């Protein structure tokens, strides 16, 4: 039973509970009209203390499509935080006005603090570089919809594996399902942190390989998760220039890939996926954003207890 629960970390829910959310999301996709009034009279508070476009609009669209309403702010300058009000006090007050809260905040651990001071469910919409659990749910629903299973995949994760919160959450999530293998594609400077390799992959005997060239292994992948290689992470511009083109997905590299490989990306993209790839049937990143709305609809409905 998910009614009244918080979602702070993607590992907060069991795989069985995640299946409940994904099954409901798929039902909503199939029959949206059936769910168009289930949140009638309910209020979602969207508290975005740092900029966001896709995530905030996705939450708002989700609640509105369920028949609920939305209140909140999209800029911390619009909140009493500018007057020095504590996050705990803000959440205590807002939870008295609303039925559920979605919050993004620049400080790691802020979502946990919010959940401890709220009388209604709190959804973490991103806390610093820490967690972004609804992006992980989005990624998983896309994989389920395209691959029908979370198991038996070779997953390539490419780009910034060191600082990418979506990458860390996805590795943790997919490691819970059997017979998945990871190929980690990044420059030395942006490799997956050792603690994730040790605590998640090695500890659970999950096979993984680290490489620095996408074209060398793209033919083996069932799923390719692209992220941006960030110039600002390099101390040496020559090193960045040497490496950056290795992590641009284009038509030439796609010719090497399997016909049923899927490409995911948390967005926004800069230049790591050429626009020429957008028309490839294997490109799923724009569909992924729509799945994000549906999975947030299912999550809100479950946490509010309006859908079993």
Backbone as CSV, one residue per row, in Angstrom:
resi,resn,N_x,N_y,N_z,CA_x,CA_y,CA_z,C_x,C_y,C_z
1,UNK,0.860,-1.191,0.000,0.000,0.000,0.000,0.894,1.239,0.000
2,UNK,0.701,2.109,-0.973,1.559,3.284,-1.105,0.910,4.562,-0.580
3,UNK,-0.351,4.494,-0.197,-1.055,5.685,0.274,-0.320,6.302,1.456
4,UNK,-0.078,7.625,1.361,0.550,8.351,2.463,2.056,8.262,2.517
5,UNK,2.666,7.506,1.612,4.125,7.331,1.608,4.808,8.531,0.954
6,UNK,6.112,8.675,1.220,6.954,9.658,0.546,7.823,8.947,-0.481
7,UNK,8.270,9.670,-1.496,9.291,9.150,-2.414,10.469,10.124,-2.380
8,UNK,11.507,9.720,-1.673,12.692,10.556,-1.528,13.859,9.975,-2.317
9,UNK,13.979,8.668,-2.288,15.064,7.935,-2.934,14.421,6.867,-3.809
10,UNK,14.951,6.596,-5.004,14.325,5.573,-5.853,14.309,4.189,-5.223
11,UNK,15.132,3.976,-4.194,15.154,2.680,-3.518,14.138,2.602,-2.378
12,UNK,13.346,3.666,-2.187,12.353,3.674,-1.106,11.253,2.645,-1.325
13,UNK,10.984,2.305,-2.585,9.924,1.372,-2.920,10.520,0.031,-3.343
14,UNK,9.844,-1.040,-2.987,10.262,-2.376,-3.438,9.967,-2.528,-4.925
15,UNK,10.547,-3.542,-5.551,10.264,-3.777,-6.967,8.778,-4.103,-7.168
16,UNK,8.161,-4.757,-6.191,6.724,-5.045,-6.294,5.910,-3.749,-6.265
17,UNK,6.302,-2.827,-5.397,5.599,-1.538,-5.328,5.822,-0.720,-6.591
18,UNK,7.036,-0.795,-7.147,7.290,-0.115,-8.422,6.408,-0.688,-9.520
19,UNK,6.239,-2.007,-9.523,5.376,-2.641,-10.533,3.950,-2.119,-10.447
20,UNK,3.474,-1.863,-9.220,2.135,-1.299,-9.049,2.031,0.056,-9.772
21,UNK,3.069,0.874,-9.608,3.081,2.202,-10.237,3.134,2.069,-11.753
22,UNK,4.004,1.193,-12.258,4.145,1.048,-13.706,2.880,0.466,-14.331
23,UNK,2.250,-0.484,-13.644,1.010,-1.066,-14.178,-0.093,-0.014,-14.250
24,UNK,-0.173,0.827,-13.208,-1.173,1.892,-13.231,-0.850,2.892,-14.342
25,UNK,0.427,3.242,-14.504,0.820,4.175,-15.569,0.414,3.642,-16.937
26,UNK,0.629,2.353,-17.159,0.254,1.754,-18.451,-1.259,1.769,-18.632
27,UNK,-2.015,1.565,-17.545,-3.478,1.646,-17.634,-3.926,3.069,-17.968
28,UNK,-3.244,4.062,-17.388,-3.577,5.461,-17.675,-3.301,5.779,-19.149
29,UNK,-2.184,5.291,-19.666,-1.852,5.505,-21.076,-2.936,4.914,-21.971
30,UNK,-3.425,3.723,-21.603,-4.434,3.028,-22.410,-5.810,3.683,-22.301
31,UNK,-6.124,4.230,-21.133,-7.477,4.753,-20.923,-7.430,6.023,-20.075
32,UNK,-6.882,7.123,-20.607,-6.712,8.343,-19.801,-8.022,8.918,-19.277
33,UNK,-9.099,8.762,-20.037,-10.378,9.333,-19.630,-10.868,8.737,-18.308
34,UNK,-10.582,7.463,-18.085,-10.998,6.775,-16.863,-10.396,7.431,-15.618
35,UNK,-9.238,8.054,-15.775,-8.518,8.614,-14.630,-8.557,10.147,-14.596
36,UNK,-9.381,10.749,-15.435,-9.334,12.200,-15.609,-9.951,12.988,-14.457
37,UNK,-10.631,12.288,-13.518,-11.246,13.000,-12.398,-10.907,12.371,-11.050
38,UNK,-9.937,11.462,-11.019,-9.672,10.750,-9.761,-9.085,11.654,-8.677
39,UNK,-8.481,12.780,-9.079,-7.916,13.719,-8.099,-8.747,14.992,-7.961
40,UNK,-10.012,14.898,-8.344,-10.908,16.045,-8.200,-10.917,16.496,-6.738
41,UNK,-10.670,17.792,-6.511,-10.652,18.319,-5.153,-9.309,18.227,-4.456
42,UNK,-8.320,17.611,-5.100,-6.990,17.464,-4.506,-6.052,18.565,-5.012
43,UNK,-5.108,18.946,-4.159,-4.152,19.999,-4.491,-2.718,19.480,-4.415
44,UNK,-1.960,19.708,-5.480,-0.520,19.438,-5.505,0.222,20.749,-5.334
45,UNK,1.139,20.807,-4.358,2.001,21.969,-4.200,3.335,21.678,-4.875
46,UNK,3.720,22.515,-5.830,5.014,22.362,-6.498,5.952,23.441,-5.966
47,UNK,6.919,23.016,-5.171,7.861,23.937,-4.541,9.216,23.757,-5.216
48,UNK,9.532,24.645,-6.152,10.766,24.530,-6.924,11.703,25.674,-6.529
49,UNK,12.667,25.324,-5.661,13.618,26.296,-5.141,14.789,26.511,-6.105
50,UNK,14.819,25.762,-7.203,15.811,26.003,-8.257,15.128,25.804,-9.601
51,UNK,15.691,26.345,-10.686,15.013,26.323,-11.981,14.727,24.917,-12.496
52,UNK,13.593,24.772,-13.138,13.219,23.519,-13.791,12.130,23.834,-14.799
53,UNK,12.207,23.193,-15.935,11.141,23.335,-16.921,10.379,22.022,-17.052
54,UNK,11.069,20.990,-17.567,10.400,19.715,-17.836,9.798,19.087,-16.583
55,UNK,10.578,19.012,-15.509,10.096,18.307,-14.318,8.892,19.021,-13.719
56,UNK,8.979,20.339,-13.575,7.852,21.077,-12.979,6.606,20.984,-13.846
57,UNK,6.755,21.200,-15.149,5.592,21.129,-16.035,5.020,19.717,-16.098
58,UNK,5.905,18.725,-16.006,5.450,17.336,-16.013,4.580,17.042,-14.793
59,UNK,5.015,17.497,-13.616,4.206,17.308,-12.400,2.885,18.043,-12.513
60,UNK,2.931,19.275,-13.002,1.701,20.059,-13.094,0.739,19.446,-14.105
61,UNK,1.268,19.025,-15.254,0.416,18.372,-16.261,-0.183,17.089,-15.703
62,UNK,0.615,16.342,-14.943,0.134,15.083,-14.357,-1.063,15.339,-13.439
63,UNK,-0.934,16.308,-12.546,-2.024,16.578,-11.596,-3.262,17.109,-12.306
64,UNK,-3.055,18.004,-13.263,-4.194,18.554,-13.994,-4.916,17.482,-14.795
65,UNK,-4.181,16.549,-15.380,-4.798,15.467,-16.152,-5.542,14.474,-15.263
66,UNK,-5.215,14.469,-13.974,-5.940,13.619,-13.016,-7.155,14.345,-12.434
67,UNK,-7.359,15.583,-12.867,-8.512,16.343,-12.387,-8.241,17.162,-11.145
68,UNK,-6.980,17.181,-10.693,-6.629,17.968,-9.519,-6.201,19.369,-9.889
69,UNK,-5.721,20.102,-8.891,-5.252,21.464,-9.107,-3.843,21.624,-8.539
70,UNK,-3.202,22.724,-8.915,-1.801,22.942,-8.575,-1.622,24.331,-7.995
71,UNK,-0.766,24.432,-6.966,-0.318,25.725,-6.472,1.164,25.623,-6.150
72,UNK,1.841,26.744,-6.089,3.261,26.678,-5.771,4.046,27.782,-6.440
73,UNK,5.358,27.582,-6.511,6.241,28.573,-7.120,7.348,27.864,-7.883
74,UNK,7.940,28.583,-8.843,8.994,28.012,-9.683,10.318,28.729,-9.501
75,UNK,10.394,29.552,-8.462,11.611,30.338,-8.232,11.682,30.643,-6.739
76,UNK,12.815,30.316,-6.126,12.945,30.536,-4.682,12.779,32.003,-4.305
77,UNK,13.029,32.914,-5.259,12.856,34.340,-4.982,11.393,34.712,-4.764
78,UNK,10.501,33.790,-5.161,9.069,34.022,-4.962,8.593,33.489,-3.613
79,UNK,9.493,32.883,-2.845,9.097,32.251,-1.589,9.626,33.024,-0.399
80,UNK,9.142,32.655,0.793,9.593,33.326,2.015,11.001,32.908,2.418
81,UNK,11.616,32.011,1.640,13.021,31.668,1.897,13.896,32.908,1.768
82,UNK,13.455,33.851,0.926,14.230,35.092,0.764,14.190,35.942,2.032
83,UNK,13.189,35.682,2.888,13.096,36.402,4.162,13.802,35.650,5.287
84,UNK,14.362,34.493,4.942,15.070,33.718,5.955,14.259,32.601,6.570
85,UNK,13.059,32.330,6.062,12.252,31.242,6.613,12.936,29.905,6.369
86,UNK,12.909,29.026,7.350,13.537,27.719,7.216,12.707,26.819,6.314
87,UNK,13.370,25.837,5.716,12.660,24.874,4.875,11.621,24.119,5.697
88,UNK,11.970,23.746,6.933,11.039,23.012,7.792,9.754,23.803,8.006
89,UNK,9.883,25.111,8.252,8.689,25.929,8.463,7.865,26.061,7.187
90,UNK,8.543,26.262,6.057,7.833,26.357,4.779,7.002,25.103,4.533
91,UNK,7.616,23.948,4.723,6.924,22.678,4.461,5.767,22.480,5.432
92,UNK,5.968,22.813,6.701,4.897,22.667,7.689,3.678,23.478,7.277
93,UNK,3.914,24.704,6.810,2.808,25.571,6.396,2.153,25.048,5.118
94,UNK,2.964,24.747,4.094,2.418,24.349,2.790,1.676,23.021,2.886
95,UNK,2.141,22.119,3.743,1.438,20.830,3.863,0.045,21.010,4.472
96,UNK,-0.178,22.151,5.140,-1.521,22.450,5.631,-2.447,22.962,4.552
97,UNK,-1.869,23.410,3.435,-2.667,23.931,2.322,-2.946,22.887,1.242
98,UNK,-2.166,21.806,1.212,-2.174,20.908,0.051,-2.370,19.459,0.481
99,UNK,-2.535,18.599,-0.513,-2.698,17.164,-0.262,-1.430,16.374,-0.554
100,UNK,-0.518,16.956,-1.351,0.729,16.295,-1.726,1.701,17.376,-2.210
101,UNK,2.990,17.147,-1.989,4.006,18.140,-2.333,5.053,17.517,-3.246
102,UNK,5.420,18.233,-4.315,6.582,17.882,-5.136,7.589,19.016,-4.964
103,UNK,8.804,18.679,-4.544,9.780,19.725,-4.229,11.117,19.475,-4.901
104,UNK,11.673,20.530,-5.484,13.063,20.518,-5.960,13.837,21.566,-5.173
105,UNK,15.050,21.167,-4.761,15.838,22.047,-3.903,17.318,21.833,-4.202
106,UNK,18.134,22.881,-4.161,19.550,22.720,-4.511,20.388,21.962,-3.481
107,UNK,19.889,21.821,-2.245,20.688,21.184,-1.195,20.396,19.695,-1.071
108,UNK,21.448,18.886,-1.065,21.296,17.449,-0.861,20.695,17.191,0.517
109,UNK,19.764,16.254,0.572,19.125,15.909,1.839,17.922,16.760,2.177
110,UNK,17.652,17.792,1.377,16.532,18.689,1.678,15.185,17.966,1.589
111,UNK,15.065,17.027,0.662,13.789,16.308,0.515,13.485,15.470,1.747
112,UNK,14.523,14.886,2.339,14.331,14.104,3.568,13.867,15.024,4.697
113,UNK,14.469,16.202,4.793,14.050,17.183,5.802,12.588,17.563,5.579
114,UNK,12.226,17.779,4.317,10.836,18.147,4.003,9.868,17.057,4.446
115,UNK,10.204,15.805,4.170,9.304,14.701,4.517,9.105,14.592,6.024
116,UNK,10.121,14.987,6.789,10.041,14.905,8.255,9.181,16.011,8.850
117,UNK,8.886,17.037,8.043,8.116,18.178,8.544,6.783,18.354,7.832
118,UNK,6.405,17.367,7.028,5.172,17.468,6.250,4.096,16.533,6.786
119,UNK,2.865,17.002,6.746,1.734,16.155,7.141,1.108,15.463,5.934
120,UNK,1.670,15.707,4.727,1.183,15.068,3.503,2.375,14.438,2.774
121,UNK,2.130,13.537,1.802,3.242,12.904,1.083,4.125,13.918,0.366
122,UNK,5.433,13.652,0.396,6.416,14.491,-0.284,7.096,13.674,-1.377
123,UNK,7.182,14.255,-2.574,7.905,13.642,-3.687,9.146,14.482,-3.956
124,UNK,10.279,13.838,-3.954,11.539,14.508,-4.256,11.646,14.714,-5.767
125,UNK,11.618,15.975,-6.188,11.753,16.299,-7.614,13.182,16.706,-7.947
126,UNK,14.122,16.315,-7.069,15.541,16.601,-7.269,16.088,17.381,-6.094
127,UNK,17.091,16.810,-5.405,17.730,17.549,-4.303,19.233,17.616,-4.577
128,UNK,19.635,18.749,-5.136,21.040,18.947,-5.475,21.509,17.893,-6.468
129,UNK,22.727,17.403,-6.237,23.266,16.342,-7.092,23.005,14.972,-6.522
130,UNK,22.030,14.870,-5.628,21.830,13.657,-4.840,20.912,12.657,-5.533
131,UNK,19.605,12.947,-5.553,18.624,12.003,-6.089,17.614,12.721,-6.978
132,UNK,17.068,11.966,-7.917,15.986,12.468,-8.773,15.097,11.265,-9.080
133,UNK,14.356,10.777,-8.067,13.691,9.477,-8.202,12.626,9.402,-9.280
134,UNK,11.915,10.505,-9.557,10.883,10.395,-10.587,11.496,10.326,-11.988
135,UNK,12.735,10.814,-12.158,13.423,10.586,-13.433,13.751,9.109,-13.583
136,UNK,14.130,8.464,-12.483,14.405,7.027,-12.522,13.134,6.248,-12.865
137,UNK,12.001,6.641,-12.272,10.726,5.984,-12.621,10.408,6.191,-14.098
138,UNK,10.699,7.386,-14.599,10.499,7.674,-16.027,11.344,6.759,-16.892
139,UNK,12.621,6.626,-16.535,13.537,5.759,-17.284,13.030,4.323,-17.279
140,UNK,12.594,3.854,-16.111,12.156,2.461,-15.989,10.861,2.204,-16.767
141,UNK,9.912,3.147,-16.710,8.674,2.956,-17.468,8.963,2.925,-18.962
142,UNK,9.887,3.754,-19.424,10.262,3.752,-20.844,10.864,2.409,-21.230
143,UNK,11.748,1.890,-20.387,12.365,0.576,-20.660,11.298,-0.510,-20.682
144,UNK,10.377,-0.467,-19.711,9.320,-1.489,-19.676,8.445,-1.418,-20.930
145,UNK,8.112,-0.205,-21.332,7.239,-0.030,-22.493,7.913,-0.474,-23.787
146,UNK,9.220,-0.265,-23.882,9.945,-0.589,-25.114,10.530,-1.997,-25.120
147,UNK,10.918,-2.488,-23.940,11.597,-3.790,-23.860,10.773,-4.864,-23.156
148,UNK,9.675,-4.459,-22.526,8.741,-5.367,-21.851,9.311,-6.042,-20.610
149,UNK,10.541,-5.742,-20.252,11.169,-6.389,-19.105,12.307,-5.517,-18.589
150,UNK,12.603,-5.663,-17.298,13.740,-4.963,-16.714,14.972,-5.856,-16.597
151,UNK,14.865,-7.077,-17.073,15.934,-8.062,-16.883,16.583,-8.450,-18.208
152,UNK,17.775,-9.051,-18.089,18.483,-9.651,-19.242,18.888,-8.626,-20.303
153,UNK,19.336,-7.465,-19.847,19.753,-6.414,-20.780,21.231,-6.082,-20.622
154,UNK,21.836,-5.669,-21.726,23.158,-5.044,-21.676,22.914,-3.538,-21.811
155,UNK,23.259,-2.811,-20.751,22.937,-1.387,-20.668,24.224,-0.582,-20.773
156,UNK,24.313,0.262,-21.780,25.440,1.179,-21.909,25.064,2.533,-21.350
157,UNK,25.905,3.065,-20.476,25.666,4.393,-19.911,26.861,5.249,-20.294
158,UNK,26.586,6.345,-20.977,27.658,7.089,-21.657,27.677,8.559,-21.258
159,UNK,28.889,9.066,-20.976,29.054,10.493,-20.726,29.574,10.778,-19.339
160,UNK,28.863,11.641,-18.616,29.275,12.042,-17.270,28.698,11.056,-16.254
161,UNK,29.485,10.071,-15.893,29.033,9.050,-14.942,29.418,9.410,-13.509
162,UNK,30.256,10.401,-13.353,30.722,10.802,-12.020,29.721,11.697,-11.307
163,UNK,29.203,12.691,-12.015,28.357,13.695,-11.382,26.870,13.532,-11.722
164,UNK,26.540,12.645,-12.658,25.158,12.530,-13.112,24.273,11.788,-12.127
165,UNK,23.357,12.514,-11.450,22.504,11.871,-10.443,21.553,10.871,-11.085
166,UNK,21.133,11.133,-12.328,20.235,10.193,-12.997,20.942,8.870,-13.271
167,UNK,22.234,8.945,-13.590,23.033,7.750,-13.854,23.140,6.890,-12.604
168,UNK,23.470,7.514,-11.485,23.644,6.767,-10.235,22.344,6.061,-9.838
169,UNK,21.232,6.786,-9.949,19.943,6.200,-9.583,19.558,5.058,-10.511
170,UNK,19.839,5.204,-11.801,19.474,4.165,-12.759,20.295,2.897,-12.545
171,UNK,21.580,3.048,-12.265,22.415,1.867,-11.982,21.869,1.128,-10.770
172,UNK,21.536,1.864,-9.720,20.980,1.238,-8.514,19.675,0.507,-8.829
173,UNK,18.801,1.179,-9.591,17.483,0.608,-9.876,17.580,-0.648,-10.728
174,UNK,18.353,-0.606,-11.815,18.435,-1.756,-12.714,19.257,-2.898,-12.119
175,UNK,20.037,-2.598,-11.091,20.811,-3.648,-10.421,19.920,-4.562,-9.582
176,UNK,18.688,-4.166,-9.369,17.764,-4.979,-8.571,17.122,-6.096,-9.406
177,UNK,17.330,-6.056,-10.719,16.694,-7.031,-11.605,17.743,-7.999,-12.151
178,UNK,17.367,-9.260,-12.378,18.360,-10.286,-12.713,18.972,-10.160,-14.102
179,UNK,20.235,-10.568,-14.151,20.970,-10.773,-15.401,21.130,-9.519,-16.246
180,UNK,21.223,-8.370,-15.600,21.586,-7.153,-16.316,23.089,-6.950,-16.264
181,UNK,23.653,-6.432,-17.345,25.080,-6.139,-17.413,25.242,-4.675,-17.831
182,UNK,26.261,-4.039,-17.298,26.495,-2.624,-17.578,27.811,-2.427,-18.322
183,UNK,27.767,-1.571,-19.341,28.996,-1.092,-19.979,29.046,0.399,-19.721
184,UNK,30.082,0.829,-19.005,30.213,2.208,-18.541,31.185,2.938,-19.448
185,UNK,30.690,3.925,-20.178,31.466,4.585,-21.237,31.717,6.027,-20.828
186,UNK,32.964,6.342,-20.514,33.277,7.698,-20.067,34.775,7.941,-20.143
187,UNK,35.186,9.226,-20.137,36.603,9.522,-19.954,37.018,9.198,-18.520
188,UNK,38.286,9.048,-18.306,38.822,8.728,-16.979,38.330,9.713,-15.923
189,UNK,38.253,10.999,-16.316,37.874,12.042,-15.359,36.425,11.934,-14.885
190,UNK,35.595,11.234,-15.642,34.156,11.202,-15.337,33.630,9.787,-15.130
191,UNK,34.477,8.907,-14.641,34.076,7.514,-14.409,33.071,7.410,-13.258
192,UNK,32.320,6.323,-13.259,31.361,6.063,-12.184,32.100,6.021,-10.847
193,UNK,31.574,6.686,-9.816,32.262,6.698,-8.519,32.526,5.296,-7.978
194,UNK,33.659,5.150,-7.310,34.064,3.856,-6.764,33.036,3.289,-5.799
195,UNK,32.414,4.162,-5.002,31.481,3.639,-3.991,30.270,2.967,-4.646
196,UNK,29.837,3.461,-5.818,28.710,2.815,-6.504,29.156,1.478,-7.091
197,UNK,30.349,1.460,-7.660,30.868,0.191,-8.191,30.986,-0.843,-7.081
198,UNK,31.514,-0.437,-5.927,31.744,-1.393,-4.831,30.449,-1.801,-4.142
199,UNK,29.609,-0.800,-3.817,28.425,-1.070,-3.005,27.263,-1.651,-3.798
200,UNK,27.211,-1.364,-5.088,26.083,-1.830,-5.900,26.513,-2.950,-6.851
201,UNK,27.499,-2.707,-7.688,27.844,-3.655,-8.738,28.671,-4.829,-8.212
202,UNK,29.778,-4.542,-7.583,30.662,-5.623,-7.110,30.001,-6.421,-5.988
203,UNK,29.402,-5.723,-5.045,28.753,-6.391,-3.909,27.670,-7.370,-4.361
204,UNK,26.977,-7.044,-5.449,25.871,-7.883,-5.926,26.260,-8.758,-7.113
205,UNK,27.576,-8.844,-7.352,28.105,-9.699,-8.434,27.493,-9.378,-9.794
206,UNK,27.349,-8.084,-10.057,26.787,-7.648,-11.337,27.928,-7.347,-12.291
207,UNK,27.848,-7.937,-13.462,28.923,-7.797,-14.436,28.941,-6.387,-15.017
208,UNK,30.133,-5.786,-15.095,30.263,-4.475,-15.721,31.636,-4.332,-16.355
209,UNK,31.672,-3.441,-17.343,32.904,-3.181,-18.085,33.040,-1.669,-18.240
210,UNK,34.237,-1.148,-18.060,34.494,0.280,-18.250,35.316,0.488,-19.508
211,UNK,34.818,1.357,-20.397,35.515,1.650,-21.653,35.501,3.154,-21.878
212,UNK,36.329,3.611,-22.837,36.348,5.052,-23.104,35.924,5.418,-24.528
213,UNK,35.432,4.429,-25.309,34.979,4.718,-26.672,33.624,4.068,-26.926
214,UNK,32.653,4.893,-27.299,31.303,4.409,-27.546,31.246,3.482,-28.749
215,UNK,31.931,3.844,-29.829,31.812,3.066,-31.066,32.366,1.651,-30.943
216,UNK,33.220,1.418,-29.933,33.812,0.087,-29.771,32.825,-0.940,-29.228
217,UNK,31.765,-0.459,-28.554,30.866,-1.424,-27.886,29.385,-1.210,-28.216
218,UNK,29.058,-0.221,-29.035,27.652,0.100,-29.275,26.892,-1.082,-29.880
219,UNK,27.589,-1.938,-30.612,26.930,-3.085,-31.245,26.436,-4.126,-30.242
220,UNK,26.900,-4.055,-28.995,26.529,-5.040,-27.975,25.322,-4.606,-27.141
221,UNK,24.894,-3.369,-27.282,23.944,-2.784,-26.332,22.485,-3.034,-26.692
222,UNK,21.686,-3.270,-25.639,20.228,-3.299,-25.769,19.629,-1.933,-25.435
223,UNK,20.286,-1.228,-24.521,19.844,0.097,-24.077,21.069,0.998,-24.028
224,UNK,20.945,2.199,-24.592,22.022,3.189,-24.494,21.463,4.421,-23.799
225,UNK,22.040,4.741,-22.641,21.613,5.900,-21.851,22.682,6.967,-22.000
226,UNK,22.352,8.022,-22.742,23.309,9.090,-23.035,23.200,10.219,-22.007
227,UNK,24.364,10.781,-21.638,24.382,11.993,-20.833,25.445,12.927,-21.402
228,UNK,25.422,14.155,-20.973,26.326,15.165,-21.504,27.702,15.083,-20.852
229,UNK,28.759,15.143,-21.674,30.113,15.337,-21.153,30.289,16.829,-20.930
230,UNK,30.516,17.216,-19.685,30.503,18.629,-19.333,31.913,19.225,-19.387
231,UNK,32.059,20.196,-20.244,33.359,20.844,-20.429,33.917,21.399,-19.120
232,UNK,33.013,21.889,-18.274,33.461,22.526,-17.036,34.086,21.549,-16.043
233,UNK,33.937,20.241,-16.295,34.529,19.250,-15.383,35.996,18.987,-15.691
234,UNK,36.504,19.520,-16.808,37.887,19.260,-17.216,38.792,20.414,-16.804
235,UNK,39.962,20.063,-16.297,40.961,21.072,-15.965,41.760,21.474,-17.213
236,UNK,41.807,20.573,-18.171,42.635,20.759,-19.358,41.738,20.798,-20.590
237,UNK,41.666,21.944,-21.262,40.771,22.057,-22.418,41.200,21.142,-23.557
238,UNK,42.504,20.931,-23.715,42.984,20.025,-24.763,42.445,18.617,-24.545
239,UNK,42.407,18.196,-23.289,41.893,16.859,-22.973,40.409,16.767,-23.314
240,UNK,39.659,17.819,-23.000,38.236,17.851,-23.341,38.038,17.764,-24.847
241,UNK,38.788,18.558,-25.596,38.646,18.564,-27.051,39.012,17.217,-27.652
242,UNK,39.971,16.542,-27.030,40.376,15.218,-27.513,39.275,14.181,-27.324
243,UNK,38.519,14.331,-26.241,37.551,13.302,-25.869,36.119,13.579,-26.318
244,UNK,35.759,14.847,-26.484,34.339,15.187,-26.595,33.638,14.523,-27.776
245,UNK,34.320,14.373,-28.907,33.658,13.787,-30.069,33.421,12.288,-29.933
246,UNK,34.134,11.657,-29.004,33.917,10.237,-28.757,32.543,9.985,-28.154
247,UNK,31.926,11.027,-27.605,30.674,10.869,-26.902,29.544,11.625,-27.593
248,UNK,29.659,11.777,-28.894,28.574,12.333,-29.706,27.956,11.190,-30.499
249,UNK,26.689,10.930,-30.257,25.986,9.870,-30.970,25.465,10.436,-32.286
250,UNK,25.889,9.840,-33.397,25.470,10.316,-34.714,25.034,9.136,-35.586
251,UNK,24.662,9.440,-36.822,24.179,8.391,-37.718,25.230,7.321,-37.970
252,UNK,26.485,7.715,-38.066,27.553,6.746,-38.327,27.640,5.723,-37.208
253,UNK,27.593,6.187,-35.968,27.655,5.259,-34.836,26.385,4.396,-34.774
254,UNK,25.244,4.990,-35.127,23.986,4.241,-35.081,23.969,3.087,-36.083
255,UNK,24.733,3.200,-37.154,24.816,2.105,-38.130,25.422,0.850,-37.515
256,UNK,26.182,1.025,-36.443,26.833,-0.104,-35.781,25.927,-0.779,-34.749
257,UNK,24.825,-0.115,-34.374,23.994,-0.578,-33.261,22.951,-1.601,-33.711
258,UNK,22.436,-2.352,-32.733,21.372,-3.320,-32.990,20.107,-2.596,-33.467
259,UNK,19.319,-3.314,-34.258,18.078,-2.740,-34.781,17.068,-2.454,-33.679
260,UNK,17.160,-3.181,-32.551,16.179,-2.987,-31.478,16.779,-2.306,-30.250
261,UNK,17.964,-1.745,-30.366,18.512,-0.950,-29.269,17.644,0.289,-29.076
262,UNK,17.509,0.737,-27.835,16.791,1.992,-27.586,17.748,3.014,-26.985
263,UNK,17.522,4.285,-27.326,18.354,5.381,-26.821,17.522,6.206,-25.846
264,UNK,18.050,6.370,-24.638,17.417,7.200,-23.624,18.344,8.369,-23.272
265,UNK,17.749,9.436,-22.771,18.510,10.610,-22.341,17.632,11.381,-21.364
266,UNK,18.158,11.789,-20.196,17.317,12.505,-19.230,16.962,13.923,-19.672
267,UNK,17.680,14.454,-20.674,17.500,15.820,-21.173,17.761,16.839,-20.053
268,UNK,18.206,18.065,-20.363,18.362,18.596,-21.714,19.621,18.064,-22.392
269,UNK,19.552,17.966,-23.714,20.753,17.596,-24.454,21.409,18.870,-24.963
270,UNK,22.702,18.772,-25.209,23.423,19.893,-25.803,23.861,19.460,-27.203
271,UNK,24.975,18.726,-27.293,25.390,18.251,-28.616,25.763,16.773,-28.602
272,UNK,25.433,16.071,-27.509,25.867,14.672,-27.389,25.037,13.692,-28.210
273,UNK,23.886,14.127,-28.687,23.115,13.351,-29.662,22.830,14.280,-30.840
274,UNK,23.327,13.936,-32.010,23.085,14.756,-33.200,21.597,14.762,-33.523
275,UNK,21.104,15.896,-34.008,19.678,15.992,-34.329,19.282,15.011,-35.421
276,UNK,20.249,14.572,-36.227,19.955,13.590,-37.276,19.483,12.260,-36.701
277,UNK,19.823,11.999,-35.434,19.415,10.743,-34.786,17.954,10.793,-34.359
278,UNK,17.384,11.992,-34.233,16.018,12.134,-33.728,15.005,11.337,-34.541
279,UNK,15.252,11.230,-35.840,14.281,10.532,-36.692,14.460,9.009,-36.687
280,UNK,15.498,8.523,-36.033,15.740,7.081,-35.926,14.689,6.466,-34.994
281,UNK,14.095,5.355,-35.394,13.038,4.741,-34.582,13.541,4.277,-33.226
282,UNK,14.842,4.157,-33.076,15.420,3.725,-31.801,15.575,4.876,-30.807
283,UNK,15.387,6.103,-31.264,15.500,7.280,-30.397,14.216,7.436,-29.580
284,UNK,14.318,7.269,-28.270,13.125,7.266,-27.417,13.095,8.425,-26.424
285,UNK,14.041,9.367,-26.526,14.186,10.363,-25.467,13.056,11.372,-25.420
286,UNK,12.415,11.676,-26.547,11.281,12.595,-26.471,10.025,11.864,-25.983
287,UNK,9.860,10.603,-26.388,8.782,9.787,-25.824,8.970,9.626,-24.321
288,UNK,10.223,9.518,-23.920,10.578,9.361,-22.505,9.974,10.479,-21.658
289,UNK,9.979,11.716,-22.167,9.424,12.829,-21.402,7.914,12.660,-21.203
290,UNK,7.244,12.081,-22.191,5.807,11.854,-22.042,5.531,10.727,-21.051
291,UNK,6.366,9.686,-21.096,6.247,8.626,-20.089,6.433,9.208,-18.692
292,UNK,7.285,10.238,-18.582,7.503,10.886,-17.293,6.226,11.471,-16.729
293,UNK,5.411,12.067,-17.577,4.134,12.608,-17.116,3.218,11.482,-16.639
294,UNK,3.154,10.387,-17.405,2.263,9.292,-17.031,2.697,8.611,-15.736
295,UNK,4.006,8.443,-15.555,4.464,7.772,-14.332,4.235,8.675,-13.122
296,UNK,4.318,9.998,-13.322,4.022,10.924,-12.223,2.521,10.928,-11.923
297,UNK,1.690,10.770,-12.937,0.250,10.619,-12.695,-0.013,9.401,-11.818
298,UNK,0.615,8.291,-12.168,0.421,7.056,-11.398,0.946,7.205,-9.976
299,UNK,2.091,7.832,-9.831,2.693,8.021,-8.508,1.801,8.891,-7.626
300,UNK,1.350,10.012,-8.158,0.470,10.902,-7.385,-0.790,10.161,-6.958
301,UNK,-1.399,9.441,-7.898,-2.634,8.708,-7.592,-2.407,7.663,-6.508
302,UNK,-1.270,6.982,-6.563,-0.962,5.945,-5.565,-0.718,6.556,-4.184
303,UNK,0.077,7.625,-4.132,0.406,8.222,-2.845,-0.813,8.869,-2.187
304,UNK,-1.747,9.338,-3.016,-2.985,9.910,-2.493,-4.030,8.847,-2.187
305,UNK,-3.796,7.633,-2.655,-4.724,6.534,-2.393,-6.008,6.599,-3.172
306,UNK,-6.002,7.317,-4.317,-7.228,7.425,-5.108,-7.354,6.321,-6.144
307,UNK,-6.277,5.549,-6.328,-6.293,4.403,-7.238,-5.603,3.221,-6.559
308,UNK,-6.220,2.077,-6.625,-5.602,0.863,-6.052,-4.710,0.206,-7.089
